[in-house]
């Protein structure tokens, strides 16, 4: 019997319902109790000391761009193989950007090469698919360059046992509805360099020093920065907190699906069709995604179409930014060989907490039929 296996679905639990009801019964729907509890847990579980829960990871990157904006413009270097938000945040703040190519093995930037290009400027590594960029050399780069991590997909991912998002001066994490921990479109700004902390509070509070009034340092607040409204309702923080408290359950369920894919694609009979990215053994995954790389574009398209018809929803990764309609319009189109070659061959497989053992058996049967393994 045909099944419908979604690409992603949210984790559901009674704890989420309980916390949402508590938030609904409170007298104050904006930031508050659940936000503070979530931030405490983010510190305890992952090591994020100074955080701002934002309306989106896009908003977190926009805050980072506002925080680091210079009177004399400097350039921001980031991969073209990423979501548009990574570029938008800096372009709309007035930065010049330059796109970087990705490695063929892990689909992320080569940090050593990129740090040389970005010397004395800003580098934005994007940790992709629940794995980490090779962060060797990050301390040397930070002596003269600014490091802002896009760790949207990286909550729970580590490099050398250190949570991604803790290497840079600043970092963004996502709680978008496609991520492991979901809060609508919510996100997180991590401020790892405390010299940015006070201004981050001002920017977060619509450009005012309201935080000083709350802490008793002033009697009334005033406009002191160019900022915006980056906060979220406490009901969304309640949803995030409930999932953070059940993080281990979520990871275990995702790991089961991820391990099935890992085992399935070890089959040598599939080598003529595709390969799987190779990640450093210093990078531990949060099981956010499973990626396969087809050997040619047409086969990748056929795989998506066939599986969709069978109810197994697979998707491409990113459309490169540098040769997109807007990239060309902004004259950012350059030759990025690996990005162009790989982007049309990369497929993401469905992975979420609601995929059952029966679903896994159906996925296997569907893949076997496509690859004619029976």
C-alpha positions in Angstrom: 0.0 0.0 0.0 1.3 3.5 -0.9 2.4 5.6 2.0 3.0 9.4 2.2 6.3 10.1 3.9 6.8 13.8 4.4 10.2 15.4 4.0 9.9 16.8 7.5 7.3 16.9 10.3 7.4 18.5 13.7 8.1 16.5 16.9 5.0 16.3 19.0 4.7 15.6 22.7 2.3 16.2 25.6 5.0 18.5 27.2 4.6 20.9 24.2 0.8 21.1 24.8 1.3 21.6 28.5 3.8 24.5 28.1 1.7 26.1 25.3 -1.4 26.0 27.6 0.6 27.6 30.4 1.8 30.3 28.1 -1.8 30.9 26.9 -3.0 31.2 30.5 -0.4 33.8 31.4 -1.1 37.5 31.5 1.8 38.4 29.2 2.2 36.9 25.8 5.5 38.5 24.7 9.0 37.5 25.9 9.1 36.2 29.5 9.2 33.0 31.5 9.6 30.4 28.8 12.2 32.5 26.9 14.4 32.7 30.0 14.0 29.0 30.7 14.9 28.1 27.1 18.0 30.3 27.3 19.1 28.6 30.5 18.8 25.2 28.9 20.7 26.4 25.8 23.5 27.4 28.1 23.4 24.1 30.1 23.1 21.7 27.2 25.1 23.4 24.4 27.3 26.0 26.0 25.6 29.2 24.6 26.2 31.8 27.3 24.8 35.0 25.8 21.8 34.5 23.5 18.9 36.3 22.0 15.9 34.3 20.8 14.8 35.9 17.6 11.9 35.8 15.2 14.1 33.9 12.8 17.7 32.8 12.1 17.4 35.4 9.3 16.8 38.0 12.1 19.8 36.7 14.0 22.0 37.2 11.0 20.6 40.6 10.5 21.4 41.5 14.1 25.0 40.2 13.5 25.3 42.4 10.4 24.1 45.5 12.3 26.4 44.7 15.2 29.5 44.5 13.0 28.7 47.2 10.4 31.7 49.5 9.9 31.7 53.1 8.7 34.3 52.0 6.2 32.8 49.1 4.4 34.6 45.7 4.5 33.7 42.7 2.5 31.9 39.6 3.7 32.8 36.2 2.3 30.3 33.3 2.4 29.4 30.2 0.4 27.1 30.5 -2.6 25.7 27.1 -1.6 23.5 28.4 1.2 20.0 29.8 1.8 19.3 33.4 0.6 19.1 34.7 4.2 22.9 34.4 4.7 23.5 36.8 1.9 20.5 39.1 2.4 21.4 39.9 6.0 24.7 41.5 5.0 23.7 43.0 1.6 20.7 44.9 3.1 23.0 46.3 5.9 25.3 47.7 3.2 28.1 45.2 3.0 29.8 44.0 -0.1 29.8 40.3 -0.4 31.9 37.7 -2.3 30.8 34.1 -2.8 33.0 31.1 -2.0 33.1 27.7 -3.6 32.5 24.5 -1.6 34.4 21.3 -1.2 33.3 18.3 -3.2 33.6 15.9 -0.3 31.5 17.6 2.4 29.7 20.4 0.5 31.0 23.1 2.8 33.8 25.8 2.4 37.4 25.0 2.9 38.1 27.0 6.0 41.9 27.3 5.4 41.5 28.6 1.8 38.5 30.8 2.7 40.3 32.4 5.6 43.1 33.5 3.3 40.7 35.1 0.9 38.8 36.8 3.8 41.9 38.0 5.6 41.1 41.2 7.6 37.4 41.0 6.5 34.4 39.0 7.6 34.0 35.2 7.0 30.7 33.4 7.3 31.1 29.6 7.3 27.9 27.7 6.9 27.6 24.4 8.8 25.6 22.2 6.4 23.3 19.2 6.9 24.0 18.8 10.6 27.8 18.6 10.1 30.5 21.0 10.8 32.9 23.0 8.6 36.5 21.9 9.3 37.3 24.7 11.8 41.0 24.2 12.1 42.7 27.6 12.1 39.7 29.6 13.4 41.7 31.1 16.2 44.4 32.4 13.9 41.8 33.9 11.6 40.0 35.7 14.4 43.1 37.7 15.3 42.5 40.0 12.4 39.2 38.9 10.8 35.6 38.7 12.0 34.1 35.3 12.2 30.3 34.9 12.1 28.9 31.4 11.9 25.8 30.4 10.1 24.9 27.4 12.3 21.3 27.3 11.3 21.3 23.6 10.9 23.8 22.9 13.7 22.2 22.8 17.1 23.8 19.7 18.7 26.5 19.4 16.0 30.1 19.6 17.3 33.6 20.1 15.9 36.2 18.6 18.1 33.6 18.2 20.9 32.7 21.9 20.7 29.2 23.0 19.7 29.2 24.8 16.4 28.2 28.4 16.8 30.7 28.8 19.7 33.8 29.4 17.4 32.8 32.7 16.0 32.5 36.2 17.4 28.8 35.8 16.6 26.6 32.9 15.4 23.0 32.2 14.2 21.0 29.1 14.9 17.6 28.2 13.5 14.4 26.9 15.1 12.7 27.0 11.7 10.0 24.4 11.1 12.4 22.3 9.1 15.0 22.0 11.9 15.5 19.5 14.7 14.1 21.9 17.3 11.2 23.9 15.8 9.6 27.1 16.9 7.7 28.3 13.8 10.3 30.5 12.1 12.3 31.3 15.3 16.1 31.6 15.6 18.9 32.4 17.9 21.8 34.9 18.0 24.8 33.7 20.0 27.1 36.5 21.2 30.4 34.9 22.0 32.4 38.1 22.1 31.1 40.1 25.0 32.2 43.4 23.4 29.1 43.1 21.2 26.7 42.3 24.1 25.5 45.7 25.2 24.8 46.9 21.6 23.1 43.6 20.8 20.6 44.3 23.6 20.0 47.7 22.1 19.5 46.4 18.6 17.3 43.6 19.9 15.0 46.1 21.7 14.2 48.2 18.6 17.3 50.3 19.1 16.5 51.4 22.7 18.4 51.0 25.9 15.2 49.5 27.6 17.4 46.7 29.1 19.1 49.4 31.3 15.7 50.4 32.7 14.7 46.8 33.4 18.0 46.3 35.2 17.5 49.5 37.2 20.4 51.4 35.7 18.1 54.1 34.2 14.7 55.6 35.0 13.6 55.8 31.3 14.9 54.4 28.1 15.6 56.2 24.8 16.6 55.5 21.2 20.4 54.8 21.1 20.9 52.5 18.1 19.5 51.5 14.7 17.6 48.3 15.6 14.4 46.4 15.0 11.9 44.2 16.7 13.6 40.8 16.8 11.7 39.1 19.7 9.2 36.3 19.6 6.0 35.6 21.6 6.6 33.5 24.7 4.3 30.9 23.4 6.9 30.0 20.7 9.6 29.9 23.4 7.4 27.5 25.3 7.4 25.2 22.2 11.1 25.5 21.9 11.7 24.8 25.6 9.6 21.7 25.6 11.7 20.3 22.7 15.0 21.3 24.2 14.0 19.4 27.3 13.2 16.3 25.2 16.2 16.8 22.9 17.7 13.4 23.5 14.4 11.7 22.5 14.3 13.8 19.3 17.9 13.0 18.4 17.4 9.2 19.1 14.4 9.1 16.7 16.3 11.0 14.0 19.4 8.9 14.5 17.4 5.7 13.7 16.4 7.0 10.3 19.9 8.4 9.6 21.4 5.1 10.5 19.1 3.3 8.1 20.2 5.6 5.2 23.9 5.2 6.2 23.6 1.4 6.1 21.5 1.3 2.9 24.0 3.5 0.9 27.0 1.3 1.9 25.8 -1.1 -0.8 28.5 -1.2 -3.4 25.9 -1.8 -6.2 24.9 1.9 -5.8 28.3 3.3 -6.5 27.5 3.6 -10.2 24.6 5.8 -9.3 25.7 8.0 -6.5 28.0 8.7 -3.5 27.6 10.0 0.0 29.4 13.1 1.4 32.5 12.4 3.4 32.8 14.3 6.7 35.7 14.7 9.1 35.8 12.3 12.0 36.2 15.5 14.2 32.6 16.5 13.2 29.8 14.8 15.1 26.3 15.1 13.5 23.0 16.1 15.0 21.2 13.9 12.4 19.6 16.9 10.8 19.8 15.7 7.2 21.0 12.8 5.0 22.5 13.8 1.7 23.2 11.8 -1.4 25.1 13.0 -4.5 24.1 11.5 -7.8 26.6 11.0 -10.6 24.6 13.0 -13.1 21.8 15.6 -13.0 19.2 13.7 -14.9 19.4 10.7 -12.6 18.9 13.0 -9.6 15.7 14.4 -11.2 14.4 11.0 -12.0 15.0 9.9 -8.4 13.0 12.8 -7.0 10.1 12.3 -9.4 10.0 8.5 -8.9 10.0 8.8 -5.1 7.5 11.6 -5.1 5.1 9.4 -7.1 5.5 6.7 -4.5 4.9 9.1 -1.6 8.5 9.4 -0.5 9.3 13.2 -0.5 12.9 14.0 -1.4 14.2 17.4 -2.3 17.2 19.2 -3.8 19.6 21.1 -1.6 20.2 24.8 -2.4 20.0 26.7 -5.7 23.4 28.5 -5.8 23.1 32.2 -5.0 25.9 33.4 -7.2 24.2 32.5 -10.5 20.6 33.0 -9.3 18.5 35.8 -10.8 19.3 38.2 -8.0 23.0 37.1 -7.9 23.4 38.0 -11.6 21.5 41.3 -11.1 23.9 42.3 -8.3 26.8 41.2 -10.5 27.8 38.5 -8.1 27.9 35.8 -10.7 31.4 34.2 -10.7 32.8 30.8 -11.6 32.4 28.4 -8.7 33.2 25.0 -10.2 32.2 22.7 -7.4 29.0 24.6 -6.5 27.8 24.6 -10.0 28.7 20.9 -10.6 27.3 19.5 -7.4 24.2 21.6 -6.7 22.0 19.9 -9.3 23.1 16.4 -8.1 22.5 16.8 -4.3 19.4 15.2 -2.9 18.1 15.4 0.7 16.1 12.5 2.0 13.1 12.6 4.4 14.2 12.5 8.0 12.1 13.4 11.1 10.8 12.0 14.4 7.6 10.6 13.0 9.1 8.1 10.5 8.2 4.6 11.8 9.8 1.2 11.3 7.1 0.5 8.7 7.9 3.8 6.9 11.6 2.8 6.8 10.7 -0.6 5.3 8.6 1.2 2.7 11.4 3.7 1.9 13.8 0.7 1.4 11.3 -1.0 -0.9 10.9 2.2 -2.9 14.6 2.8 -3.3 15.2 -0.9 -4.2 12.7 -0.6 -7.0 14.3 2.6 -8.3 17.8 1.2 -8.3 16.5 -2.2 -9.4 18.1 -4.0 -6.5 15.5 -6.8 -6.3 
